[in-house]
């Protein structure tokens, strides 16, 4: 039983989809529980025997739902509970109470309201729930260190498993790529820089919008070719639009909302930018690197472990749109370096983050001893 706060487009959700699709079908059955809602991302699940449950939880703790959750646990009788991130952690003691023998909790990144894990209340909650967790998973070294030092989880009870990806699906562009449906810009004639992700505070797309504006202000010639692509939907859309409109460059940007054709979109880009305030191991950054793109990213969370600045991309300080604009311009003005970094990024991701290895490690953890 996989338990998440919600199930919409995102890196965490993609990991769960891959586990459901790739764990041995003759040995696993799956139930997916969203404490709030399920989105169209469930369509990526290839198995037809997966139970999908949305509990429609309101704000705050899920205390009112505890009786229903316990009934679900006792009805399905899972051998493994796989909870993800802080919002789902309160289900773990209920699973212990219901007799679930293996309770794996995965930390994929910080809560949007606590982007660096410094909230004392959240730390106390994590320590309170710690005895009920059989084993912890973190996706980056900084999260693993946090669990060890701040939550005092012993090393034997935690594993570092970086997110994996399908490097066949996410690949560099080849000859004869189909035109990107709905895109007003022409790859090849225009130089496309962009990002993919939910438009929410922790992903910080307004920083990229400000960097794009600064790029055009400092390098007016870039206006002829540079075009901005921001894929995703969420509460920050209005702020991003406002920045672009105020600068008079809205016509140089494409904001198509959420899309299902992310591999094709990445292949159409010339440069990928990750402006996040914090990250665990960014699945989208991995996907961009596997697509052979030079990447510019903020040096936060697990990103410096993934992107080797000066070799597979460029790291910039968080909230520094001047540095981001400069890094983007370096790739725009030097296609040789852009190509070198993109090829090195692809080689590094293929070698270090293949999805089969990730699934195998989860398989080992899920098996009840």
QUIKA-V819971 format. One record per residue. N is the residue number from 1. RES is the residue in one letter. PHI is phi in degrees with one decimal (NA if undefined). NEAR is the number of other ideal C-beta (glycine too) atoms within 8 Angstrom. D_CENTER is the distance of its C-alpha to the mean C-alpha in Angstrom with 1 decimal. Layout:
BEGIN
n->{N:N}
res->{RES:RES}
phi->{PHI:PHI}
near->{NEAR:NEAR}
d_center->{D_CENTER:D_CENTER}
END
This chain:
BEGIN
n->{1:2:3:4:5:6:7:8:9:10:11:12:13:14:15:16:17:18:19:20:21:22:23:24:25:26:27:28:29:30:31:32:33:34:35:36:37:38:39:40:41:42:43:44:45:46:47:48:49:50:51:52:53:54:55:56:57:58:59:60:61:62:63:64:65:66:67:68:69:70:71:72:73:74:75:76:77:78:79:80:81:82:83:84:85:86:87:88:89:90:91:92:93:94:95:96:97:98:99:100:101:102:103:104:105:106:107:108:109:110:111:112:113:114:115:116:117:118:119:120:121:122:123:124:125:126:127:128:129:130:131:132:133:134:135:136:137:138:139:140:141:142:143:144:145:146:147:148:149:150:151:152:153:154:155:156:157:158:159:160:161:162:163:164:165:166:167:168:169:170:171:172:173:174:175:176:177:178:179:180:181:182:183:184:185:186:187:188:189:190:191:192:193:194:195:196:197:198:199:200:201:202:203:204:205:206:207:208:209:210:211:212:213:214:215:216:217:218:219:220:221:222:223:224:225:226:227:228:229:230:231:232:233:234:235:236:237:238:239:240:241:242:243:244:245:246:247:248:249:250:251:252:253:254:255:256:257:258:259:260:261:262:263:264:265:266:267:268:269:270:271:272:273:274:275:276:277:278:279:280:281:282:283:284:285:286:287:288:289:290:291:292:293:294:295:296:297:298:299:300:301:302:303:304:305:306:307:308:309:310:311:312:313:314:315:316:317:318:319:320:321:322:323:324:325:326:327:328:329:330:331:332:333:334:335:336:337:338:339:340:341:342:343:344:345:346:347:348:349:350:351:352:353:354:355:356:357:358:359:360:361:362:363:364:365:366:367:368:369}
res->{X:X:X:X:X:X:X:X:X:X:X:X:X:X:X:X:X:X:X:X:X:X:X:X:X:X:X:X:X:X:X:X:X:X:X:X:X:X:X:X:X:X:X:X:X:X:X:X:X:X:X:X:X:X:X:X:X:X:X:X:X:X:X:X:X:X:X:X:X:X:X:X:X:X:X:X:X:X:X:X:X:X:X:X:X:X:X:X:X:X:X:X:X:X:X:X:X:X:X:X:X:X:X:X:X:X:X:X:X:X:X:X:X:X:X:X:X:X:X:X:X:X:X:X:X:X:X:X:X:X:X:X:X:X:X:X:X:X:X:X:X:X:X:X:X:X:X:X:X:X:X:X:X:X:X:X:X:X:X:X:X:X:X:X:X:X:X:X:X:X:X:X:X:X:X:X:X:X:X:X:X:X:X:X:X:X:X:X:X:X:X:X:X:X:X:X:X:X:X:X:X:X:X:X:X:X:X:X:X:X:X:X:X:X:X:X:X:X:X:X:X:X:X:X:X:X:X:X:X:X:X:X:X:X:X:X:X:X:X:X:X:X:X:X:X:X:X:X:X:X:X:X:X:X:X:X:X:X:X:X:X:X:X:X:X:X:X:X:X:X:X:X:X:X:X:X:X:X:X:X:X:X:X:X:X:X:X:X:X:X:X:X:X:X:X:X:X:X:X:X:X:X:X:X:X:X:X:X:X:X:X:X:X:X:X:X:X:X:X:X:X:X:X:X:X:X:X:X:X:X:X:X:X:X:X:X:X:X:X:X:X:X:X:X:X:X:X:X:X:X:X:X:X:X:X:X:X:X:X:X:X:X:X:X:X:X:X:X:X}
phi->{NA:-94.2:-123.4:-131.8:-64.1:-148.7:-135.1:-130.0:-65.3:172.7:-65.5:-59.6:-60.7:-66.2:-61.8:-63.0:-58.9:-65.3:-64.1:-63.2:-73.9:-111.0:-63.6:-53.0:-68.3:-83.8:-118.9:-127.6:-119.5:-131.9:-129.9:-112.9:-118.2:-104.1:-63.3:-109.2:-139.5:-109.3:-111.5:-68.2:-61.1:-63.4:-65.0:-78.9:-73.7:-86.1:-76.2:-99.2:-106.5:-89.6:-76.4:-116.8:-132.7:-114.1:-94.1:56.1:-65.7:-86.2:-63.0:87.7:-67.3:-96.3:-54.1:-63.1:-93.4:-55.0:-59.0:-67.5:-63.4:-63.5:-62.8:-61.5:-63.4:-73.6:-74.4:-82.2:50.4:-67.5:-80.2:-134.7:-103.7:-117.5:-98.4:-131.1:69.2:-58.4:-61.6:-95.2:-66.1:-68.9:-77.6:-61.3:-61.6:-66.2:-66.3:-61.3:-62.8:-82.8:86.9:-71.1:-73.6:-128.6:-126.8:-100.5:-115.2:-111.2:-107.7:-103.7:161.0:-84.5:-67.6:-58.8:-84.3:-142.7:-66.9:-126.9:69.3:-97.9:-66.2:-60.6:-64.1:-66.7:-64.5:-63.6:-62.2:-62.6:-69.2:-63.0:-84.6:-53.7:-62.9:-90.2:-91.5:-71.2:-157.4:-108.2:-123.1:-125.1:-101.2:-148.6:-65.1:-68.0:-68.9:-64.1:-63.5:-60.0:-62.3:-71.7:-86.7:-86.6:-99.0:60.6:-87.2:-63.6:-58.1:-67.3:-107.0:-143.4:-132.8:-99.5:-127.3:-60.6:-61.4:-106.7:-147.1:-84.5:-80.4:-87.7:-70.5:-98.1:-143.8:-64.3:-65.4:-116.5:-70.7:74.5:-62.5:-67.4:-62.0:-78.4:-58.3:85.9:-77.5:-80.8:-110.3:-110.2:-54.4:102.2:-79.2:-105.1:-104.8:-99.3:-113.7:-166.3:-144.1:-135.5:160.6:-63.0:-83.0:-136.4:-51.8:-65.4:-84.8:58.4:-61.0:-57.2:-61.0:-65.2:-60.4:-66.6:-65.8:-63.1:-60.5:-64.9:-56.0:-72.5:-70.0:-81.2:-130.9:-55.2:-64.9:-65.0:-61.1:-68.1:-120.9:-69.3:-137.2:-102.5:-126.2:-124.1:-101.7:139.4:-135.2:159.1:-67.9:-86.7:-58.1:-61.8:-65.3:-60.9:-58.7:-61.6:-60.9:-69.9:-65.7:-59.7:-86.7:72.6:-124.4:-58.9:-73.1:-99.7:-129.1:-122.7:-121.1:-81.2:80.7:-70.9:-133.1:-97.1:-101.5:-60.0:-56.9:-68.3:-62.9:-62.3:-65.4:-83.3:-80.1:-104.4:-154.1:-107.9:-127.5:-116.1:-94.8:-58.0:-76.8:-157.2:-151.5:-89.4:-113.0:-71.1:-62.6:-66.6:-64.8:-58.6:-63.4:-65.7:-65.4:-64.1:-82.3:77.4:-97.9:-68.3:-125.0:-114.3:-145.9:-72.3:-83.6:-130.1:53.0:-87.4:-62.0:-62.4:-73.4:-89.2:-103.3:-91.9:-60.0:87.5:-124.3:-117.9:164.3:-134.9:-94.7:-131.8:-64.6:-64.0:69.5:-105.9:-72.5:-65.9:-64.1:-65.6:-62.1:-63.9:-66.0:-63.1:-63.8:-60.1:-75.2:-62.3:-89.1:-133.4:-62.3:-66.1:-64.0:-58.5:-66.0:-63.0:-66.4:-63.6:-65.5:-65.9:-63.1:-59.7:-61.3:-66.5:-66.7:-59.8:-73.5:-106.0:-132.3:-62.9:-71.2:-62.4:-65.6:-62.2:-62.9:-62.3:-70.2:-64.1:-57.0:-64.2:-72.4:-71.8:-66.5:-74.6:-86.1}
near->{15:12:11:17:9:10:13:11:8:10:11:12:12:11:13:14:11:13:12:14:10:8:13:6:6:3:5:7:4:12:11:17:12:13:14:9:9:10:9:6:11:10:6:8:10:5:9:3:5:10:7:7:9:10:12:6:7:4:2:3:4:11:5:4:10:9:6:8:12:11:8:11:15:9:6:9:7:10:7:12:14:13:15:14:14:9:9:14:12:11:13:15:9:12:15:10:7:9:7:13:6:12:14:15:14:12:15:12:12:11:10:8:5:10:10:6:9:5:9:6:6:11:11:8:11:12:9:6:12:10:4:9:13:6:12:13:14:15:15:15:8:9:14:11:8:12:13:12:7:9:11:8:10:7:5:4:9:14:9:10:10:12:15:12:14:7:12:5:7:12:11:8:8:6:3:4:10:5:5:10:5:5:10:4:10:5:11:4:6:10:9:13:15:13:15:11:11:10:13:9:9:11:15:13:14:10:12:14:15:10:15:17:12:12:14:14:8:7:9:6:5:11:9:5:9:15:12:15:16:14:14:14:7:9:7:13:10:7:9:14:10:8:12:15:8:6:9:5:12:8:4:11:13:10:9:8:7:7:8:6:8:11:11:10:14:14:11:12:14:10:16:16:14:15:13:15:11:10:13:14:14:14:13:12:15:15:14:15:18:15:16:11:13:14:17:15:16:16:10:9:12:15:16:8:8:12:13:8:9:4:8:10:14:13:11:12:7:8:8:8:10:8:9:17:13:8:11:16:12:10:16:16:5:8:6:6:10:13:9:8:15:12:9:11:18:13:8:12:13:10:6:7:14:11:12:8:9:15:13:8:10:12:10:7:10:12:7:7:2}
d_center->{20.9:17.1:16.8:14.0:14.6:13.8:12.5:11.3:8.9:5.2:3.0:5.7:8.1:8.0:8.9:11.6:12.8:13.4:15.2:17.3:18.2:18.9:20.6:24.3:25.5:28.9:27.7:24.9:24.8:21.8:21.6:18.5:19.1:17.3:19.0:18.9:18.2:17.0:16.0:16.6:13.5:15.9:17.8:15.7:17.3:20.3:22.4:24.9:25.8:22.8:23.7:21.4:22.2:21.2:23.1:22.9:22.8:23.9:23.1:23.7:24.2:24.6:28.2:29.8:27.7:28.6:31.6:29.6:26.8:29.6:31.3:28.2:27.9:31.6:31.7:29.0:29.8:26.6:27.1:23.5:21.3:17.6:16.3:12.8:12.5:15.6:16.3:17.0:18.9:22.2:22.5:23.0:26.6:27.4:26.4:28.7:31.4:31.1:31.6:28.2:28.9:25.5:22.8:19.5:17.1:13.5:11.9:8.1:8.6:11.3:12.6:12.9:16.6:16.5:14.1:15.9:17.1:20.6:21.7:24.8:24.7:21.2:22.4:25.5:23.8:21.7:25.0:26.8:24.7:24.6:27.8:26.5:23.5:24.6:21.9:18.6:15.5:13.3:10.6:12.1:15.8:15.7:14.4:17.0:19.6:18.9:19.6:22.7:24.1:23.3:23.1:25.6:24.1:26.3:25.0:26.4:24.1:20.7:18.8:16.2:14.2:11.5:9.0:11.1:11.3:14.3:16.0:18.6:16.6:14.8:17.9:19.9:22.0:25.4:28.7:29.2:25.7:26.1:25.9:22.7:23.8:24.3:23.5:26.5:26.1:27.4:25.4:28.0:30.0:27.2:24.7:21.2:18.6:15.4:11.8:9.4:7.5:9.1:12.2:12.2:13.7:11.0:9.4:13.1:13.9:17.6:17.6:17.0:19.7:22.1:21.5:22.4:25.5:26.5:26.2:28.6:30.9:31.3:31.5:33.2:33.6:29.8:30.3:31.9:28.9:25.7:23.6:20.3:17.7:15.1:13.4:12.2:14.2:14.7:17.2:16.9:18.2:21.8:21.4:19.9:22.8:25.3:24.5:25.0:28.0:29.7:29.4:30.9:28.1:26.6:28.1:26.2:22.8:21.2:18.9:18.9:16.6:14.2:14.9:15.0:16.0:12.9:14.5:17.6:16.2:14.8:18.2:19.9:18.5:20.4:17.9:14.2:13.4:10.5:12.4:10.3:12.6:10.7:7.7:7.9:7.1:4.5:4.5:5.6:8.0:9.1:9.9:11.7:13.6:14.5:15.8:18.2:17.1:18.1:15.3:15.8:13.4:14.3:15.4:13.5:12.2:11.4:11.2:15.0:14.9:12.8:14.6:18.3:19.8:22.9:22.2:18.9:18.1:18.8:17.6:18.9:19.5:17.3:19.1:21.4:21.6:24.7:23.2:20.3:23.0:25.0:22.3:21.6:25.4:25.9:24.0:25.7:29.1:28.7:27.6:28.8:26.5:23.6:24.5:25.0:21.6:19.9:21.9:21.4:17.6:17.9:20.4:18.4:15.3:17.7:19.7:17.2:14.2:15.9:14.7:18.2:18.3:15.2:16.8:20.1:19.2:17.9:21.1:23.1:21.7:22.1:25.7:28.1:30.6}
END
